[in-house]
Amino acid sequence: MTVLLAEEGVAYREFALSFAVEAERKNLPLSISQADTLPPDTGLIVAVGIRSATMALNSHAPVLNVLVSKAGFGKLLRDLPAHREKNTFSAIYLDQPSRRQVELITSVLPEAKNIGLLFSAQLPEIASLRKAVAESRLVLHEQKIGSADSLHRDLLALLQISDVLLAVPDAQIYNSSTMRNILLSTYRSEVPVVGLSAPYVRAGALCAVFSTPDQIAAQAADMAGQFLATGRLPPAQYPIEFDVMVNRQVARSLGIQIKEPAALIGQIKAASAGGAQ
């Protein structure tokens, strides 16, 4: 079994180190490759990040992809070579399930009714998000941007009818060149943002639910163990464990009383255990 690291990154290194610890604890054979070529004769490739995943497409070995979005993995499946079967190519998504995101919103903002959603292209999770929002008796306001030039105008129009803005993994909207202006606009409109990750919260989002590289590494080690025991990779799946981060300074500025992250995690898990996920 080989961990393939085709690119640098703090999260990638953290995953590799945590996965190595988990593999040792489970007595799983492991090597780590940071080369730009595929490792020879490996039983299972754990491809870390989209570049590694793209490289692994051409391997004949089974591949478990991690730290890739569901949309990114969907594109990989569409590009899957004819010689490879889909059941030898699996993933742990970087995204969180829609129900978990909605439960975070209802836990943090119990009075919120209108969720704003800004996107540039059709989202793979839009159907499940609509379902989760409807089941929580909330209203989803969807705004597709016409162009990069209309982003600010479309955002302001959406904020007028939204109690909270849910950020989604859409790089055309949420990227390093737009995030500051988006967060400033939402702050001035007194509409909190539920982000995608810890960096979003540190930048000014109210909160986010996400899975850490350590949590994904533990899940990946379990899936690798299943593969070595059965010769089959489990289906692609969402992260099981997750964390929550809150920005208390933003909460105070917006007059929001927010619970401790541990309490929010417990509330989300309780809702999921009750069949909400």
C-alpha positions, 0 to 999 in steps of 0.5 A: 500500500502506497500513499501518493503525495504528488503536491505539497500542502500542510493538509496533505502532509498532516494526512500522510503522517496521521495515516502512517500512524493509523497504518502502523497501529493496524499493522498495515504495510505502507510506503509513502511516495512523493514522486511525480510518477506512479509507484510500481507494484503496489496493492493499493494507492491512497491518492492525496489531493486532486493531482495525485488522484489524476495521476492514479487514474492511469494506474492498474492498482485500486485507488482510494482518493482523499482530500478531493471534493465530491465534484472533483471525484465525479469528474475523475469517474467520468475520465476513468480509463476503459481498463479500470472498473469503478469499484476499484476507484473510491474516495472519502469526500472533502465535502460535508453532507448537506444535512450536516451543514443544515443542522449546523445552521439550525443549531447556531441560528435557530431563528433563521428561516432563509438560507442564501446560496450563491453558485456559478454552475450546477452543484452536484449536491443541489438536490440533497441540499434542497431536500435537507433545507425543506425537511428542516422547514427552511427556505433556500434562495438560490442565486446563480451568478451571470458572470464575474462582473455581476458577482457583487450585484448578485450577492447584494440582491441575495443578502436582502432576502437571506438570514444566512449565506451558505458557502459552497465549494465553488472556486469561481465564487469563493476564492482568494481574490473574492473572499475578502469582498464577500465577507465584507459585504455580508458583514455590512449586511449583517448576514452571517456566513457559514463557511467551508473550513477553518480558514473561512472562519478565521477570515470572517465566516461565523462558523463552519463544519469540516473534517480534519486531515487526522479524522479523514486519515483514520477513516481511510485507514479503516477503508484500507484495512477493509480492502486488504481483508476483502480485496474490495474498496468500500463505496465513495463516502462522506467523512464520518467524523467532523469538527466545528469552528466558530468565530466569536468576534464575528458572533459578538459583532452580529449580536449572535449567542453561539454555543461551544463547538463541542455542544454544536457537534453533539447537537449535529450528531444527535440529529443525525442519529435520529435519522436526519442525515 
